[in-house]
Amino acid sequence: MTTDPLCNPALRGPGPLRRLWRRATNTTRPLRHIQVEVTSHCPGACLYCPRAVHAGAWRARHMSAETFAALWPLMLQSDRVHLQGWGEPLLHPRFLDFVRLARKAGCAVSSTSCGLRMDDELAAALVRSGMDILAFSLAGVDEESNAVRRRVPFGRVLQAFDIMREALRRNGGEGPRLHIAYLLLADRMEAVRALPALMRSLDIPACVVSTLDMPVLPEHRRLAFAPHEREKIDRARRLLETAAAEAERDGRSIRYGLPQPHPQHGCRENVHESAYIDADGNVSPCIYVNVPDGLPRATPNPWLFGNVNSENAVAIWEKLPFADFRADVRNDAPPPPCEHCPKRFEKFV
């Protein structure tokens, strides 16, 4: 008899009749996605990351199999499980087992990686895993512009793309779609001009461009885009529009979000139909209000609404305080941590 919580026979996925009924009635699950921090370990030391800035206080940990299994009720209510948090997800020794369980729950599964863990064996397993999207992170288009991602050499990320493309070729093209997750930093925004050429050379169909939404130190604000910095934002927009148009002519896609002068309706993190679960099992609306314990904090984090190790995951989602939080965001009456968050000001193209 197995004691592996991921193999518990009680974790039964939707049967064929249930799947047929959902398709026939066009029934949707209440959550668009859940984001799961499977680990907060990372070999990188990116200049802007809270993990690098607070390295002495950072409490790196892997999510336990018991905790991931406890997410089962919530996975059954979600369309997608995105395996990524404040660390490098492919470092988790059971990453592929987590993918299998999420797929069993009927969820699409995606992840974002720095690429350092990639090798032929892992790539072969990933293309057979059932994942639909695997993105690799960049903050530049060459070694110089990407140097802010310390200990993550640009050439190594390109190698990870090559390894995955070869694994896909060997599998007849079946496997996750490869994307670029590009962080646009204000001090090197001109580098984005070369993004379409990079996508072409790597044969990557899609890139999602984001900005630095949580400057950890005051000096990091020069890397970000605040809503009032119209000249800087307009310059970035012109660069991105040109790059996106060039990519489109190639049959590729560059999508991006930049802050607007005034808040947009709701939140680009879609907190009203998503949730973030950290490696300890704490549930919060998003990753930005849940930096790992161990960092200086005067009081307990009030934006953690429960822990799946001691409460049913769906019951946490349905708690009145959590529901009130989501309603406030959706009705443009943001709670304190959201009031000035760039995600409320971003318009995604």
Disulfide bonds with the S-S distance in Angstrom:
none
